[in-house]
Amino acid sequence: MELTVIGAGLAGCEAAWQAAQMGVPVRLIEMKPEKRTPAHQSPLFAELICSNSLKAARLESAAGMLKEEMRRFGSLLMACADQCAVPAGGALAVDRVEFAKMATEKIEAHSLITVVHEEVTEIPKEGCVVIATGPLTADALAEDIFKMCGGGLSFFDAAAPIVTAESLDRSLCFAASRYDKGEDDAYLNCPMNKEEYEAFYDALVNAERAPVHDFDVANPKVYEGCMPVEVMAQRGKDTLRFGPLKPVGLRDPRTGHRPWAVVQLRREDAEGTLYNLVGFQTNLKFGEQKRVFGMIPGLQNAEIVRYGVMHRNTFLKSPGFLSADYSVKSRPELFFAGQITGVEGYMESASSGILAGRNAAAHLLGKDRLILPRETMMGALADYVANSPTKDFQPMGANFGVLPPIEPHIRDKRSRYAALSQRGLAMVSEILSNQE
C-alpha cells in the first residue's frame, strides 16, 4: 500500500502530508532541481512565485475562512505560514524563502514520506496517484494528461518585481497601511501627483513587452486576479487609480492630503530587506521595467532583485472529468490537486491538496471518502471544479459568491460574511469531530 504524489508544490506537499498523517506511505516525486520551469527559481518545495501574500487574514473574509478551515484539517502549509508571517496589514504574508524551507524540511523529515527527484513524463498506469504538477506541468506529462481528459485550457499568469529596501528613496515614500490597519512597516507607499501619474501611465502603456511564445499574443487569456499591470492600464487612464494604485485610506504625511495615486510596496521577508510592488505583475522587458517603474517616486534608483515575468498557466476542463473528491470519474484511484484543477490561488491550491491527499489515503485504507458540504469554502471550491455549469470554465478563487446563501438574509455585508464563515467553520468542526 503506497500513494504516489507527483509534484511538490503547495498542493502536492499538502496531499503527501495529509496521507502520511493518516498512516499511508507516500512516494513524493518532484522534478526539481534536475529540471525546472521558467517560473521556478528555488530548489525548495512549496515555492511561492507570484506573490508572498496569502490574502486576507480575518475570518469574515473568504480567504480567511478558507485558511481557518485548512488549519482545522491540520494543514502543513498553514502551520508553516503562521510561523513565517511578515507584516502585511490585514493580510497574511510570509517570508517566502523561510516558508518554502520549513515546508521542505518537514516533508523530508516525515518517516512515511519518501522523496524522489525525477521527471514524470506520463500518468502512472497503476496504483493510487495524486497528480499535483501545477499550472506549469512539464510538456510530456501535460500532453498525456490532456489526452486523457480531452484537452485543457490555458491562460497567462504573471509575477511582480521585487526590490531591495535599501535602494528606495525613503524621503519620497511613507510607511502606512490603508486606514491604519496593521503594522506601519507592512507597506511602503509611493505617492504620485496627477502629473507624475500621467507621465508614468503614458510610459507604461507604450513600453515594450517581452515576447510570449506558443500563444495568441494579440488576444491572450489573462486571469483577472493576476493581470499584467500594462494590460490593465490599457483599459483606461484611470483604471489603475481605481485598482492597485487607488489612494483611498492613505494620506501623504508631506502634504496631509490623499495622493492622486499610490504605488504600494509590501514587505517581502522577515528582515524587511525586500519589498514587492503590489499589483505590478508584468510582462515588460527587463530594461523597460527598470525604466518605467523607475518613474515611480521613491523607485528611481531601485535595485530589482527579481524582475516580473509572465508565464502560461494550464488547467483542466474539470467539470464532468473530476468528482468533488478530486478523483477522476473514470479512474477513481487517480486524483488531481492544485491549480491544474481550476482552483486559483496559493491556499486554494493547497486546500485541494488536503482533500485529494485525504481521499487518496481513504481509498487505500478502505474508508469513506470526504466530500465537504458546499457551505464550507473548501467544499464549495471542490464542487465548483467538479460541477460548474458554465461552458467557459475558468479558474476560481475563494469568494463568498460560491457559497449557498444564508437564511434569513442578513443585509449588512460584514455581518453576512461573518455568519457565512461561522456556518462553514462549524460544519468543518462537526465533520472532524465525527471522524475522531
Phi, psi and omega in degrees: 000115180207141175259134173258124175245126181253115181107126181247040170279202183298310182293318180296319177298316180294318180298314180297316182296313182298316180296317180296322178294338176271004175092012181262126175297139185234134170254106183261116184254124181226131184281338175289151357274359182301323180218140180229158172275166179299336184271343183268138180241332187260147173281353185283159175284166174053043181287130176268125188257304190287315185203164174262006181268135175256022175073191191301145182263334187292144186293334180276015171251155180297318180294320178292322176299314180300314182296324179290323174302316180298318178303317183292337175272008178074037182301127174297314188286329175293322176298318178294317182297316181297328179279336184252019184294145173237158181303132180206035180063235180272005181257165170257111176240157186229157166287106192294328179291312180295323178299309180295321180297315181295316179298317180298314181297318181293319178297312183293335182273347183289131186293339182258004180248122174252123182264131178236126180261099178197161178271134174262125185254350178209158179294128176305136183284335183228166174088171178271126190223139168246120176263114182228050186275355171081180182287351178248035178309133181303149192304314185297313179292320179302317179298320179293320178297314183292330174298321182289319187260000177085028176107168179222174177242162180215154174215166179271143176230154185218155178242154182266155177292156174239134183238159177278143180296321184292342181271358181275146176272097185292346177288343182253356179229164182222152181269126177184148170259153181303134179057024178062030176273128176088181182290148182295335181266010179292321182226142165254141185241129179252099185281145177237138168275178185299317181296315180296318181296315183294324176295317177297316181300313181299319179294321183294311185288342180257002182289156182275132182262154176287147180291146176242121187268151171069020179222165174281093184295330181291334182215064182284151170276117182243124178295127186301325184285348180221043186285135175304138186298327179290329176290317178299319182298328181295345180285348179153153186298329183262002182301316181293326180291339175255006179240239184293341180257019181295136184268002185297144179078010182226142175231133177286116182297340179287329183247337185080003183241164175286131181292168175292320177206157181222128170264123180262140173247127181255136179304131188260330185225168184296326182282346182074028180268344183230146176225143173253152181277110186293126178078010184254038169303138189205156173237021176292151173300152186303316178298323178291323175299315179300315183290307187289313181289339174290348175280348178286127180306126183099343183249012185297333178240023185295135175269115180271114181268340170218118179283155175293144179224158177236136182215170182274133169250131182243139178220158184280159165278076192291320181302126183089341179261318179254151171268171182288356171264008180072016175267156176283129185300323182276350180213084190297343178273000179251127183238152169241152179210153176097193186295339178296340180279340183111008167273146185235122178127155181305302186286331173299317177298312180297321181295324177294327175295323177302310183290319179297317180294316180295320182286327175295318177296319178300320177301316181289330181270358181072027180257166177292143177281158183254114171245110185286149177294154181293346177288341173271153181290320178297320179291322180294320178293319178297320178294320177300314180299319185277327193232011181304128183277349186293143178286327180260073183297127181228154181303148183228131173260175180298129175200155183288345179293339180274353180270148172299143181296155179265140181239139354291158183298136177255118187290318181292122187298313181299317179293322179295316179296320178298319180293319177299318180295314180298320179299312181295317181293326177296321178294319178299314180299319180294317179299315181293323179293327179287339180276345183287000000 
